[in-house]
Structure formats: C-alpha cells, structure tokens
Amino acid sequence: MQEKIEERHKEITHIQNTIWAAYKDFLVDQNVKAYTQKMSLLTKKYQEKGDLLLKSFAENEAITWCPVINEFAEEFRNSQ
C-alpha cells in the first residue's frame, strides 16, 4: 500500500512541477500556444499510461490555470 502511495506522490509531483515549469516559461515568452501544447502533452502522457485518475488530475489542473494564463496573455498584449 505504501509503495502505491509513494508512486502516486511522485506522479502528482511531476504533474505539478511540469505545470509550474510551463507557467514560468510562459511568463518569459508569453506563448499561449506553447503553454497549451505542454499541457496537452502532459495529459496525453497519463492517458497513454491508462491512468485515468492522474489524467483527470492533470486536465483539471490545466483547466484551473486557463484563466490565469488568459488574463496574463491579455495583459502582455495590452502592454505592447
């Protein structure tokens, strides 16, 4: 049981760190398309693994970040 929890913890950490890295990259390049592609690849990874729980978690996190990314993208466009 503990082994399964530890493995899930690693995967959740990976998802969170991947999203955070994509967000930081977005702040540098303001590329919404690249950010979206990274989120798509992340969810696809768990879909291909057949892990529906982590796929759903990654999708929900990506959706949660959408308003933040969109607002920042608008701010970047308005400041140019």
C-alpha positions, 0 to 999 in steps of 0.5 A: 500500500505504501509503495502505491502511495509513494508512486502516486506522490511522485506522479502528482509531483511531476504533474505539478512541477511540469505545470509550474515549469510551463507557467514560468516559461510562459511568463518569459515568452508569453506563448499561449500556444506553447503553454497549451501544447505542454499541457496537452502533452502532459495529459496525453502522457497519463492517458497513454499510461491508462491512468485515468485518475492522474489524467483527470488530475492533470486536465483539471489542473490545466483547466484551473490555470486557463484563466490565469494564463488568459488574463496574463496573455491579455495583459502582455498584449495590452502592454505592447 
